Amino acid sequence: MGAVGLGCMPMNWAYTGSRRRGEESLRAVHTALDRGCSLLDTADMYGPFTNELLLGRVLKERRADAFVSTKVGLLVGEQHIVANGRPGYVRRACDASLRRLQTDRIDLYQLHRPDPEVPIEETWGAMAELVSAGKVRALGLCAVGARATRRDGRDGLHAGTIRQLERIQQVFPVSAVMAELSVWSPEALAALLPWCAARGVGFLAAMPLGNGFLSGTLTPGQGFEPDDVRARHPRFTAEMMAANQPVVAGLRRVAARHGADVTPAQVALAWVLSRGRTVIPVPGTKHERWAAENAAAAHLSLTDADLAEIAGLPPARGSWD
């Protein structure tokens, strides 16, 4: 599997213009695969369903080049997103994902969110049955989220997620955990990543570029359309984007030391890669250019001085808390 993955959500979901860039998104997927980014991360809710359909067009031709990760457990309604972890639904959803992806197996099947109405062991047990049936190769838990999961109760960051992981490990092994990790959101370093590392569980770093902010391509006050997730994110107000510019400036300084062609985004991804051998950043994009740039970050090695400078950057301002 490549050192850097490709998050496919922006191609059909949550970002401005996502529904209008089908052909460009296809080129981005092919470029990522050509550059060794074999992990393609999607979910049935992205679109909904259209993201898996788009990937299916690529996988029909290049299944051997890809490591396919998709998710189950969330349903998109007209007004709300709701969790569904009922075993019968999980089985039907897996079969539907296989059809859309045009493949006979899913390499990593992730539980997108636990259903509060269904014991997580029951949901996980149904997912384990899919492994036994040969439809899925490995299972993961997706611990990313915005407001609802920034803190897992009163016990600290990710404490609730770790408790869930310990419960489902008794049912069937967890192969990977997906959670937000970036220069401006390093919270997973405190407990969740060490938990994974101690058990040999892979860590998929979601939003490693801070929803695009760490790329340095966004300007304070530029505004976002209502269908863009950043329009509701506290760090993407004009005030907070201006306040967080020192973070990007620090990444630019590190990039400049490595050459004119190195970008802040590549430094941000290299920082995530430096967190451990089992950590795979999964930056999302729908653009061929950014897919190629992100892939090249796998070849950037940060020095101790680089890491020290990044560690000394001011913490990001603006949060859900």
N, C-alpha and C positions, 0 to 999 in steps of 0.2 A: 504494500500500500504506500502511496506517496506521502511525503512529509506534510504536505498542505492539501486540504480537501477543498471542495467547492460546495458552498451553500446555495441551493437553487431557489429558495423562497422568493427572492426579489424578482424572479422571472415572471411570477404570476400572482404575487400576493404582497400586500403591506407597504409597497413603495410606489411613488408616483411613476406612471407610465408603464408599470409592469405588464399590464394586459395588452400593450400595444407593441411589444418587442419580441414576438415569437421567433422570427428568423434570426435576429441578433442573439437571442438567448441560445438558440441551437448552436450558433457559431462559438459562443462562449463555452458551452459544454465540450464541444469538439476540441477547442483550444486547450482547455484544462486537461483533457485526457491526453492530448498530444504532448503536453508538458509534464506528464507524470502524475497529475492530480487525479488519482483513480477514485477517491472517495467522493461520491455524489450523494448529498444529503437532501432529502425531500420529506414530504408528509402528505397524507391523503387530504388534509384540510387546506393545503395551499391551493387556492383557486376558488372554491374547493375542487379537487380532483385534476384540474388542468395541468398542474405542475408534474404530476406523475405521467399524464398523457404525453406531455412534451418530452420528458426523459425517455419514455417508451420509444419514441421515434429514433432516439440515439442508440438506445440499448438493443434495438432490433438489429442494428448493424455492428455494434461494438460491445456486446455484453462481456466478452473476455477481457476487455480493457478496464472494466469498471468494478468498483466495490460499492454496492447499492445499499444505502441506508434510508429507510422510510419509517414513518411513525403512525401510531394508531391511538385512539382514545379521546379525540376531540371531534365534535360535530359542529358545523357552522350553520346557524339558523339565520333568519332574517334580521333579528335584533341582538342575538347573544351567541356566544360560543359556549357549549356545554360539554362536560365530560361524559363519556360512556365507556365503562370498563366491564360491561357484562360479557361473560365468556362467549355466548352465542354471537354477539356483535363482533367481538374480536376475530372470531373465525371467519365470519362473512367479510369483514373489512380486509383481512389478509388476502382472501381469494380475489376480491375486487382490485386490490393494489397490484397483485400479480398480473391480472389481465391488463390493467392500464400500463404497467411498466413493460409489458411484453416479455416477461421472463418467467422461468419456472422456480426461481428461488430468490429470496431476499437475504442479502448477506448480513445485515444488522436490522432487526426489527425493534424499534424503540417505543416504549410507553410514553406518549406525549404528556399526559397528565393523569395522575390517579383519579379515579372516580370516588368522590366522598361517600357515595351510596353503596359502593361495592368494596368489600375487603380487598386490599391490593394483592393478597395471596391468591385470590380467585382469578383475578385478571392475569396475573403472572403465570398461574398454572395453565390457563388457556393458551398463553403465548408459548409456554414450554411444549405444549402438545404440538404446536406448529413446527417446532424443531424436530420432534420425533417423527412427524409426518414428512419431513424433508422439504418443507416449504420455506423454512427459515433456517439460517445457519447459526445465528447468535442473537442474544437479547441485550437491550440497553434501556436505561432510564433517562429520560430527558428532563433535566432539572432547571431549564431556563424559564424565564418569565419576567414580567415587568413588575407592576405594583404588587400583585398577589404573592409573589415568591421572593421578593427582595430579602425578606427575613422569614425564617421558618419558626414562627412562634417566639417565645421569650428566651429561648435557650441559645440564641445566637444565629449567625448566618449559616444556613444550610444544615442546621441541626435536625430539622424534621426530615430533610431528604436523606440524611445519613441513617436515621432510624428506619425509614422505608427501605433503604438498601439492605440493611441488616436483616429485615424481615424477609425480603424476597430472596436473599441469598440462601435462605433455608429451603426454598422451594426449587430454585434452579439458578445456576451461576449467572451473575451479571458480568457481561463482557465489556461494556462501555457505559460511561456516564457522559451526558452532554450538559454543559452549563456555561454560562457567560464567563469569559475570562479575557481581559485585555489590560493594557497599560492603565486605562482610566476606570476599569472595574476589576480589581485584583482580588476581590473578596474570597474567591474559591481557593486561594493559596492558603488560607488560614486553617481549614479543616477538610474540605471536600476533596481537594487534590491529594493531600497526604493520605486520606482514607483510601483513595483509588490506588495510589502508588504502592501502598503497603500490601495490597491484595492483588497486584498485577492487573488491575482493571484499567482499560484504556480511558483516556479523557479527551473528549471532543470539545474544543474551545469554541463556543458559539460567540458571535459578534466580536471577533478579535480586533476589528477595526472600529469598534464603538459606533456601529450604525453609520459608518462612513466618515465620522468626524476625524478620526486619527489619520486619515489619508491626506488631510490638509487641503482637500479640494472644495470644502464648504466654507462659506463666508458668513459671519454673523449678520443676522437680520435678513437673510435671503428668503426666508419663508418656505413653507411646504404646503402642498395641496392637502385637502382634508382626508384623502384616502391614504396618505403617507403616515406611517406609524410615528415618524418623528414630529409630526404636528402636535402630538399629545405628550411628547417626552419632555420632562422638565429640563434636561440638559440642552435642548434644542430651541429654547427661547433665545431671542437676540441677546439678552443680558447674559445668560449663562454661556452661550457660544463665545461671546467676547471674553468672559471671565476665564474660560478654559483654553484660550489661545496659548498661554505659556506651555501647556502640555504638547501641543503641536510644534511649537518653536523648539522645544527640547528634542523632539524626534527629528526635526530638520537639521539640527546641529550634529546629531549623531550620523545622520545620513550623509551629510556633506563630508565627513571624515572618511567615508568609504567610497567616494567617487560621485561625479556629477550625475550619473545615471541611477543612483540609489535614491529611493523615495521614502518619505515618512511612513507610508503604508508598509513597505518592506521591513523597515526597522521595527514597527509595531508587531508584525508577524514573526520576525526573528526573535523578538523578546518572548513571545508566547512559546515558540519552539524551544527556547532556552530553559523553560520551566521543567523539562523532563523528557526522556525518550519516549514515553507513552502518550505524550500530549500532541494532538493534531489540531492546529487551527483550521477552522472551517469558515473562511470569509465568504460572504454572499455577494454575488454580482450577476448582472444580466448583460454585461459588456465584455466583448472579446478582449479589448485592451487591458481591462483590469484583471481579467482571468490570467492573462500572460504575466502581468506584473506580479500578481500574488504568487504565482507558481515560482517565480524567480527568487522569492524570499527564502526558499529552502536552501539556497546556496550562499546566504549571507550569514557570516559568523560574527557575532558581537563580541567585543573585547571586554575585559573586566572593567575598564574605564567607561565603556559605553553603558554597561549594565549599572554601574554606580551612578552615572549621570541620570539615567532613567529612573532609578530608585529615588533620586533626590528631587524629582519633579514634584510640583505641588499636587495634592490630591484633587481630583476633579470635583467641581462644584455642581450642585443640582442633583437631586435624587428623588426617589419615590417616597422616602421615609418622611 
